[in-house]
Amino acid sequence: VGEAVRFFLGNGGPNLTSSFHVIGEIFDNVYLEGGTTVTHNVQTTMIPAGGSAIVEFKVEVPGEYVLVDHSLSRAFNKGAIGKLKVTGPENHKVFSHGKGEKK
């Protein structure tokens, strides 16, 4: 929690575009096609066949964040899915499970 995360992503293709997304997060910075052009506050980024991207974000609450190709048929039917496990203190200002939290 509180640390920056940076993913370097490549899409080997050969023909399909990937729509990379981390469920529960917004990317602070996305380096389009792995280059120097940066966009900010992006939810899902498109990675062309044979292309790449770099995404950065800061995780504010602990938990398991699911990494998907948002072309979900590839995520669920072909395994284009992963998990990022984040540990650290809870942050009830950002997210609350609604059970037994201290006020």
N, C-alpha and C positions, 0 to 999 in steps of 0.2 A: 504494500500500500504506500502511495506517495512517491514511488519511483517511476522514472520514465521507462517506457517500453518502446523498443524499435524493432520492427520486423523488416527483413529484406526478402522480397517475394519475387519469384519468377514463374512465368507461365510457359511451360514447354510447348503448349499448343497440342497438336500442330495447327488446328483450325479454329478452336473455340476460345472466346474471350472469357476471362474470369471476372467475377464481381465479388471482390474480397470484402468481408465484413466481420467485425467482432461484435457479437451480440452483447448489448449492454454498454457499449463504448462509442465515443465519437473520436475520430482521429484528429489530433491537434495539428499535425502537419502530414501532408502526403506529397512525396517527391514523385511527380508524374514520370512514368517510364524510367524511373531510377535516375533521372537527371536533376537539373538545378531549378526547374520550375516547381514552385511549392504552392499548394493550395491549403487552406486552413478550415477546420471545423467540418470535416467530411465524414459521413456515415458509412458509405460504401464506395470503394474505388474500383474502376474498371482497369483490368490489366490485359492488354492485347496478346494474342497468340504470339509467342516468341519474345514477349516483352517482360518488363519488370516494374516494380514500384517499391518505394520505401515508405513505411507508415510509422508515425510516432504518436504516442498518447501517454497520459499519466493516469494510473488506476487509483481511484479514490476510496474504494471499498473492497474488502476481501471477498473471495468467492472463486468459482470456476467460470471463466469466460469462454464461450464457444466460438471458435474460428470457423467460418464457413465460406464457401463459394456460394454467393447468394443466387446463383442459378441452381436452386435447391435440388433439382433432380440429380445433379452431380454430387451434391453434399450427401443426400440420403441414399441414392442408388449406387453411387460409385465410391463413396468414402472420402470425399473432399471436405473433411471436417477434422477439427482438432480442439484441444482445450488448453487454456492458460490458467494455471492455478495460482491465485494471489493470496498471500497470507499477510496478516497484520491486524491492527486495531480496527474495530467497527467505526463508522462515521455516520451517526444517525442524522446529521444535517443533510447528507446526500441520499441515504437510503435506510429505511427501517423495515424490518420484518413484521413489526406490529406486535411482537410478543415480548413482554417482560423488559422493555427498554426503560432506562432510567431517564427521568426528566429533570 
